[in-house]
Amino acid sequence: MILSSSNSYFWENYSDEKLLDLRFCDLGLQLEGSRVEPFVHQLYEELAQKDLQFQPHCWVSEEWFAADGIPGIAVPFFVLHKRLARLEKKMLLDVEGYSKRDCMKLLRHEAGHAIDNAFRLRKNKRRQKMFGLSSTPYPTYYSPQAYSKKYVVHLNSWYAQSHPDEDWAESFAVWLNPNMDWKKRYSKWPALKKLKLLDEIMQSIQGKAPPVNKRERPGELKKSRKKLRTYYKAKVESLGLDEPFFMDPFLRKVFSSESEFKKNKRASTFIREEKKLISAMVARWTGQYRYTINLILDEMILSCREKKMRLRFSEEETKIDLVGMLTAQSLNYISSGRHHIPM
């Protein structure tokens, strides 16, 4: 499958349709020599700097995850190559962990789960009391408290609030980050108690070999005969990306795809430029978190871009219409429960 030692692939110039017809096992992907390999080595260096004798093994899979009981990290296929990242962006509108910064954030987070598995840290009674039990069922959705200081803030969507194990992994990621002075950053937060306890637990295993050395690689793609088309079809359905956007009927009152407006500013550009102001105004008038308002605005931008919408009226008129429309409709969005974050 691989044409050279520099990890060039036969499918690099395939069209989206042709690429979607390939099976995962046909891609010939490997971490060695990929753009992600240096990030994994950086993770190992950060662990070594903390005197932790632990290097989680990594493999290529469909998603980011650390399987329960296995001291390793699954890395998604779409971050390994820019061609796959472009396809991911087109199909799912986002590429989770592609930049070095975001990839390192996710590697540190998953390393928190992996080291938990390697040293069976969830059995620590003090950790159980501080973070909660790992046996707590994962929720289907969670509603974060944006201003809570009981949890660290690392990944998006206040992920530490979703489950005790995610609280642990997020805290570990903050603790491990060499660019983070966590004692200063969280000095006035109740979350500091969690970080101090985690620091104590890490000190207790410094220089020690992990008792769990399983090398299983669940979900490894080189064994998967699933087609990319099948994967993305299921993913789009699970994320609800194939459902009509509830704001579309209202957007059509403000913007248009008709040719007579083709010289006007793009609607997606206008909303993106005014997003900060609109979000602040609507959040103040509705009493809702700006995070929730921004979710709607992001969907509006994507919908307008896909439909090639442009402004019907002047920018000032459009801004007033958008604020009024969003103020009214965001309340429907909140009451529908769509602001809950899916796990």
Secondary structure as the mmCIF struct_conf table of DSSP 4:
data_model
#
loop_
_struct_conf.conf_type_id
_struct_conf.id
_struct_conf.beg_label_comp_id
_struct_conf.beg_label_asym_id
_struct_conf.beg_label_seq_id
_struct_conf.end_label_comp_id
_struct_conf.end_label_asym_id
_struct_conf.end_label_seq_id
STRN STRN1 ILE A 2 ILE A 2
BEND BEND1 SER A 4 SER A 4
TURN_TY1_P TURN_TY1_P1 SER A 5 SER A 6
STRN STRN2 TYR A 9 TYR A 9
TURN_TY1_P TURN_TY1_P2 PHE A 10 ASN A 13
HELX_RH_AL_P HELX_RH_AL_P1 ASP A 16 LEU A 20
TURN_TY1_P TURN_TY1_P3 ASP A 21 ASP A 21
BEND BEND2 LEU A 22 LEU A 22
STRN STRN3 ARG A 23 ARG A 23
HELX_RH_3T_P HELX_RH_3T_P1 PHE A 24 ASP A 26
BEND BEND3 LEU A 27 LEU A 27
BEND BEND4 LEU A 31 LEU A 31
TURN_TY1_P TURN_TY1_P4 GLU A 32 GLY A 33
BEND BEND5 SER A 34 SER A 34
TURN_TY1_P TURN_TY1_P5 ARG A 35 VAL A 36
HELX_RH_AL_P HELX_RH_AL_P2 GLU A 37 GLN A 49
TURN_TY1_P TURN_TY1_P6 LYS A 50 ASP A 51
STRN STRN4 HIS A 57 SER A 61
BEND BEND6 GLU A 62 GLU A 63
STRN STRN5 PHE A 65 PHE A 65
TURN_TY1_P TURN_TY1_P7 ASP A 68 GLY A 69
STRN STRN6 GLY A 72 PRO A 76
HELX_RH_3T_P HELX_RH_3T_P2 PHE A 77 VAL A 79
BEND BEND7 LEU A 80 LEU A 80
HELX_RH_AL_P HELX_RH_AL_P3 LYS A 82 LEU A 92
BEND BEND8 LEU A 93 LEU A 93
TURN_TY1_P TURN_TY1_P8 GLU A 96 GLY A 97
BEND BEND9 SER A 99 SER A 99
HELX_RH_AL_P HELX_RH_AL_P4 LYS A 100 PHE A 119
TURN_TY1_P TURN_TY1_P9 ARG A 120 ARG A 120
HELX_RH_3T_P HELX_RH_3T_P3 LEU A 121 LYS A 123
HELX_RH_AL_P HELX_RH_AL_P5 LYS A 125 PHE A 131
TURN_TY1_P TURN_TY1_P10 SER A 134 SER A 135
BEND BEND10 THR A 136 THR A 136
HELX_LH_PP_P HELX_LH_PP_P1 PRO A 137 PRO A 139
BEND BEND11 THR A 140 THR A 140
STRN STRN7 TYR A 141 TYR A 142
TURN_TY1_P TURN_TY1_P11 ALA A 146 TYR A 147
BEND BEND12 LYS A 149 TYR A 151
BEND BEND13 LEU A 155 LEU A 155
HELX_RH_3T_P HELX_RH_3T_P4 ASN A 156 GLN A 161
BEND BEND14 SER A 162 SER A 162
HELX_RH_AL_P HELX_RH_AL_P6 PRO A 164 LEU A 176
TURN_TY1_P TURN_TY1_P12 PRO A 178 ASN A 179
HELX_RH_AL_P HELX_RH_AL_P7 TRP A 182 ARG A 185
TURN_TY1_P TURN_TY1_P13 TYR A 186 LYS A 188
BEND BEND15 TRP A 189 TRP A 189
TURN_TY1_P TURN_TY1_P14 PRO A 190 PRO A 190
HELX_RH_AL_P HELX_RH_AL_P8 ALA A 191 SER A 204
TURN_TY1_P TURN_TY1_P15 ILE A 205 GLY A 207
HELX_LH_PP_P HELX_LH_PP_P2 LYS A 208 PRO A 210
BEND BEND16 PRO A 211 PRO A 211
TURN_TY1_P TURN_TY1_P16 PRO A 218 GLY A 219
HELX_RH_3T_P HELX_RH_3T_P5 LEU A 221 LYS A 223
STRN STRN8 LYS A 227 LYS A 227
HELX_RH_AL_P HELX_RH_AL_P9 LEU A 228 LEU A 239
TURN_TY1_P TURN_TY1_P17 GLY A 240 ASP A 242
BEND BEND17 GLU A 243 GLU A 243
HELX_LH_PP_P HELX_LH_PP_P3 PRO A 244 PHE A 245
TURN_TY1_P TURN_TY1_P18 PHE A 246 MET A 247
HELX_RH_AL_P HELX_RH_AL_P10 ASP A 248 VAL A 254
STRN STRN9 PHE A 255 SER A 256
BEND BEND18 GLU A 258 GLU A 258
HELX_RH_3T_P HELX_RH_3T_P6 SER A 259 PHE A 261
TURN_TY1_P TURN_TY1_P19 LYS A 262 LYS A 263
BEND BEND19 ASN A 264 ASN A 264
HELX_LH_PP_P HELX_LH_PP_P4 LYS A 265 LYS A 265
STRN STRN10 ARG A 266 ARG A 266
HELX_RH_AL_P HELX_RH_AL_P11 ALA A 267 THR A 286
HELX_RH_AL_P HELX_RH_AL_P12 ARG A 290 GLU A 306
TURN_TY1_P TURN_TY1_P20 LYS A 307 LYS A 308
STRN STRN11 ARG A 310 LEU A 311
BEND BEND20 ARG A 312 PHE A 313
HELX_RH_AL_P HELX_RH_AL_P13 GLU A 315 SER A 336
TURN_TY1_P TURN_TY1_P21 GLY A 337 HIS A 339
BEND BEND21 HIS A 340 HIS A 340
STRN STRN12 ILE A 341 PRO A 342
#
